[in-house]
Amino acid sequence: MPDLRVPWGEGELAISIPGEWTLLPPAEPRLPPAPADWRSRLAAALQQPLAGPTLAQRLRDVHGGRICLVVEDLTRHSPLADILAIVLKDVHQGGIADSRMEIVIAGGMHPAIGEAQARAKLGPAAAGIAWRMNPWHDASKYVEVGRAGAVRAMIDAGVADADLRILVSSVSPHLQAGFGGGYKMYFPGCGELASIRALHRTGLRRGEPRALVGLEANPMRAVIDRAGQLLDARHGATFSVQYLLDGRDLPVWATAGEPLAVHRQLARTCGEACGFSQDAPADILITNAHPRDHDLWQCFKCIPNTCWAARAGGVVICLARCPTGLNEMKSMPWPLSPLWTRRLVRALGPEAICSLLGPLVRRLAGDSQWFLLLATQLLARNPILMVSPQLVADGVRFPGIGLYATTEQALAAADSLLGGGRHRVAVCPSGGISFPRNSG
């Protein structure tokens, strides 16, 4: 049996593929390791921006104003403490006291984190700066910066009213926005519940699903970027610090300056490194949620990222480590088996299923309403299995998805669903940041 190993926490997960099956070369991101001097390169980028003024010039323009640093949450694995130390060194040299600064963790509707978690993420350089999460549940905390297409862009008032915003984020493939990072840190990262939900409906269409991951120009990214431009036109300015991470979550490339120019350059580089080509779709796709495997919500995203590497009707096996389990997401009680659920979805159609379940999903966490439509569309295309020892131990059930404790169990189930035979198997060891370029 061919042996396969994929990242799994600090170690690896071994997978045995039946000998008569054809194992395609794993689709690994082609990101080089971060250079040993990445810190000095990041510091240099602050003084030599890709476009626009340097950070020092932006700081001089602030005068006695207020600065807001908008940063990633725990679902992103960047060495934020080290990065903030570099950024804050320049800020302090510019004569800005900690009392004039605030850190907003752009978690969108992600679960809140505690003081200890936040301080560990932000690091000692930020110890004297007040921090908070995006308060998405409290509509009174937001201001409308304008309309981005059909969406009212409601942004956290403290972020919107800052005289200088320093945006700090990684850039990686994103299932709906094409690529994460950039102005996405403001919207939906610092957005209000109703406007975030309206944003997430952008780009979804009835009927067949489509791949948006890896597309620089797509409907959701257009709304995000317009919202960011409206924010900067309303008040203050943004200095952007963005980077790509290697397999050890260290910055391979770091760029700074005007947000759109920086993001577009890194998105192109990211697309070249994380997109992969495939001669023909596989019968079985094994996609590992790494490095977006923090909880179930993040793990799900590797499925729409990579499912296009499997043929329609082929089986998608998601490897979901989920160290924090559901992380405030609620498990949905469901009487039907995954097989009968998929039959129901295919018979009635995803839109009809979403209408029936609408009242129920409103009780679920975060952006579940738009995700339900996407999930049912994908379920109509492919049977989906999930390997997660943590979720099995927790007794979790999720409609339409078979849950297994081991890869052996999931592979046997996939073989049964396909009626046996010789299968072509595609593998995405880092499905959280990978996508097929020739997707449908």
Backbone hydrogen bonds, N-H to C=O, Kabsch-Sander energy under -0.5 kcal/mol:
donor,donor_aa,acceptor,acceptor_aa,energy
4,L,15,I,-2.7
6,V,13,L,-2.0
8,W,11,G,-2.4
11,G,8,W,-2.0
13,L,6,V,-2.8
14,A,12,E,-0.5
15,I,4,L,-3.3
17,I,2,P,-2.7
17,I,15,I,-0.6
21,W,18,P,-1.8
22,T,423,H,-2.6
23,L,21,W,-0.7
24,L,22,T,-0.7
24,L,425,V,-2.9
27,A,427,V,-2.9
28,E,26,P,-1.4
30,R,273,A,-3.4
31,L,29,P,-0.9
38,W,35,P,-1.6
41,R,37,D,-1.9
42,L,38,W,-2.3
43,A,39,R,-2.3
44,A,40,S,-2.1
45,A,41,R,-1.8
46,L,42,L,-1.2
47,Q,43,A,-0.7
47,Q,44,A,-0.8
48,Q,44,A,-1.3
50,L,256,A,-3.0
51,A,256,A,-0.5
55,L,46,L,-1.9
58,R,54,T,-2.2
59,L,55,L,-2.4
60,R,56,A,-1.8
61,D,57,Q,-1.6
62,V,58,R,-0.7
62,V,59,L,-0.7
63,H,59,L,-0.7
63,H,60,R,-0.5
65,G,62,V,-1.7
67,I,100,R,-2.6
68,C,164,L,-2.5
69,L,102,E,-2.9
70,V,68,C,-0.6
70,V,166,I,-2.3
71,V,69,L,-0.6
71,V,104,V,-2.1
76,R,73,D,-1.5
80,L,78,S,-2.4
82,D,79,P,-0.6
83,I,79,P,-2.0
84,L,80,L,-3.2
85,A,81,A,-1.7
86,I,82,D,-1.4
87,V,83,I,-2.3
88,L,84,L,-3.4
89,K,85,A,-1.3
90,D,86,I,-1.2
91,V,87,V,-1.9
92,H,88,L,-3.0
93,Q,89,K,-1.9
94,G,90,D,-1.3
95,G,92,H,-1.9
96,I,91,V,-1.6
97,A,95,G,-0.6
100,R,97,A,-1.7
101,M,98,D,-1.9
102,E,67,I,-1.4
103,I,130,A,-2.7
104,V,69,L,-2.7
104,V,102,E,-0.5
105,I,103,I,-0.5
105,I,132,R,-2.8
106,A,71,V,-3.0
106,A,104,V,-0.7
107,G,105,I,-2.3
108,G,189,G,-2.3
110,H,107,G,-3.3
118,A,114,G,-2.6
119,R,115,E,-2.7
120,A,116,A,-2.1
121,K,117,Q,-2.1
122,L,118,A,-2.9
123,G,119,R,-2.4
126,A,123,G,-1.3
127,A,124,P,-1.7
129,I,126,A,-1.9
130,A,101,M,-0.6
132,R,103,I,-1.7
134,N,105,I,-1.3
136,W,134,N,-1.6
138,D,135,P,-2.4
139,A,137,H,-0.7
141,K,138,D,-1.9
142,Y,139,A,-1.3
143,V,155,I,-2.5
145,V,143,V,-0.6
145,V,153,A,-2.6
146,G,153,A,-0.6
148,A,146,G,-0.5
148,A,151,V,-2.8
149,G,147,R,-0.8
151,V,148,A,-1.8
153,A,146,G,-2.6
153,A,151,V,-0.7
154,M,152,R,-1.1
155,I,143,V,-2.6
155,I,153,A,-0.7
156,D,190,C,-2.4
157,A,141,K,-3.0
160,A,156,D,-2.8
161,D,157,A,-2.3
162,A,159,V,-0.9
163,D,66,R,-1.7
164,L,66,R,-1.6
165,R,237,A,-3.1
166,I,68,C,-2.6
166,I,164,L,-0.5
167,L,165,R,-0.7
167,L,239,F,-2.2
168,V,70,V,-2.7
168,V,166,I,-0.5
169,S,167,L,-0.5
169,S,241,V,-2.2
171,V,243,Y,-2.2
174,H,178,G,-1.7
178,G,174,H,-1.1
179,F,177,A,-1.8
180,G,172,S,-3.6
184,K,181,G,-1.5
185,M,182,G,-2.1
186,Y,183,Y,-1.5
187,F,183,Y,-2.1
189,G,184,K,-2.2
190,C,186,Y,-1.6
191,G,188,P,-2.2
192,E,154,M,-1.1
193,L,136,W,-1.5
196,I,192,E,-2.6
197,R,193,L,-2.4
198,A,194,A,-2.0
199,L,195,S,-2.3
200,H,196,I,-2.4
201,R,197,R,-1.1
202,T,199,L,-1.7
204,L,201,R,-0.9
212,L,175,L,-0.7
212,L,210,R,-0.5
213,V,175,L,-0.5
214,G,178,G,-2.3
215,L,212,L,-1.9
216,E,214,G,-0.7
218,N,216,E,-0.8
222,A,218,N,-2.1
223,V,219,P,-1.6
224,I,220,M,-2.4
225,D,221,R,-2.8
226,R,222,A,-1.9
227,A,223,V,-2.5
228,G,224,I,-2.1
229,Q,225,D,-2.1
230,L,226,R,-2.5
231,L,227,A,-2.2
232,D,228,G,-2.2
233,A,229,Q,-2.1
234,R,230,L,-1.7
235,H,231,L,-1.8
237,A,163,D,-0.8
239,F,165,R,-2.9
240,S,257,G,-2.7
241,V,167,L,-3.4
242,Q,255,T,-2.7
243,Y,169,S,-1.2
244,L,253,W,-2.0
246,D,250,L,-2.5
249,D,246,D,-2.0
252,V,244,L,-3.1
253,W,244,L,-0.7
255,T,242,Q,-2.8
257,G,240,S,-1.9
258,E,51,A,-1.9
262,V,258,E,-2.4
263,H,259,P,-2.7
264,R,260,L,-2.5
265,Q,261,A,-1.8
266,L,262,V,-2.2
267,A,263,H,-2.8
268,R,264,R,-1.8
269,T,265,Q,-1.9
270,C,266,L,-3.0
271,G,267,A,-2.6
272,E,268,R,-1.8
273,A,269,T,-1.7
274,C,270,C,-3.1
275,G,271,G,-1.7
276,F,435,F,-2.1
282,A,309,A,-2.9
283,D,424,R,-1.5
284,I,424,R,-2.2
285,L,315,V,-2.7
286,I,426,A,-2.8
287,T,285,L,-0.6
287,T,317,I,-2.9
288,N,286,I,-0.5
288,N,428,C,-2.8
289,A,319,L,-2.6
292,R,289,A,-2.3
293,D,291,P,-0.7
296,L,325,G,-2.0
299,C,295,D,-2.5
300,F,296,L,-2.2
301,K,297,W,-0.5
301,K,298,Q,-1.0
302,C,299,C,-1.4
303,I,300,F,-1.9
305,N,301,K,-1.4
306,T,302,C,-1.8
307,C,303,I,-2.5
309,A,306,T,-2.7
310,A,307,C,-2.0
311,R,282,A,-2.9
313,G,381,R,-2.4
314,G,311,R,-2.5
315,V,283,D,-2.2
316,V,383,P,-2.6
317,I,285,L,-3.6
317,I,315,V,-0.5
318,C,316,V,-0.6
318,C,385,L,-3.0
319,L,287,T,-2.5
319,L,317,I,-0.5
320,A,318,C,-0.7
320,A,387,V,-2.7
321,R,319,L,-0.6
322,C,293,D,-0.6
324,T,294,H,-1.7
325,G,322,C,-1.7
327,N,324,T,-1.2
329,M,326,L,-1.6
332,M,397,R,-0.6
341,T,337,S,-2.5
342,R,338,P,-2.3
343,R,339,L,-1.9
344,L,340,W,-2.2
345,V,341,T,-2.5
346,R,342,R,-2.5
347,A,343,R,-2.0
348,L,344,L,-2.8
349,G,345,V,-2.5
353,I,349,G,-1.9
354,C,350,P,-2.4
355,S,351,E,-1.9
356,L,352,A,-2.0
357,L,353,I,-2.1
358,G,354,C,-0.9
360,L,357,L,-0.8
361,V,357,L,-2.4
362,R,358,G,-1.3
363,R,360,L,-1.8
364,L,361,V,-1.5
368,S,365,A,-0.9
368,S,366,G,-0.5
371,F,367,D,-1.7
372,L,368,S,-2.3
373,L,369,Q,-1.2
374,L,370,W,-1.9
375,A,371,F,-3.3
376,T,372,L,-2.6
377,Q,373,L,-2.1
378,L,374,L,-2.3
379,L,375,A,-2.5
380,A,376,T,-1.9
381,R,377,Q,-1.0
382,N,378,L,-2.7
384,I,400,G,-0.5
385,L,316,V,-3.1
386,M,402,G,-3.0
387,V,318,C,-3.0
388,S,386,M,-0.6
388,S,404,Y,-2.5
392,V,388,S,-2.4
393,A,389,P,-2.3
394,D,390,Q,-1.6
395,G,392,V,-1.2
396,V,391,L,-2.4
401,I,398,F,-1.6
402,G,384,I,-1.4
402,G,400,G,-0.5
404,Y,386,M,-2.8
410,A,406,T,-1.6
411,L,407,T,-2.8
412,A,408,E,-2.1
413,A,409,Q,-2.1
414,A,410,A,-2.4
415,D,411,L,-2.4
416,S,412,A,-2.0
417,L,413,A,-2.4
418,L,414,A,-1.8
419,G,416,S,-1.1
420,G,415,D,-2.8
423,H,421,G,-0.6
425,V,22,T,-3.2
425,V,423,H,-0.5
426,A,284,I,-2.8
426,A,424,R,-0.5
428,C,286,I,-2.8
431,G,288,N,-2.0
431,G,428,C,-1.0
432,G,288,N,-0.7
432,G,290,H,-2.0
433,I,430,S,-1.9
434,S,431,G,-0.7
435,F,274,C,-1.5
437,R,276,F,-2.9
438,N,276,F,-0.5
439,S,436,P,-0.9
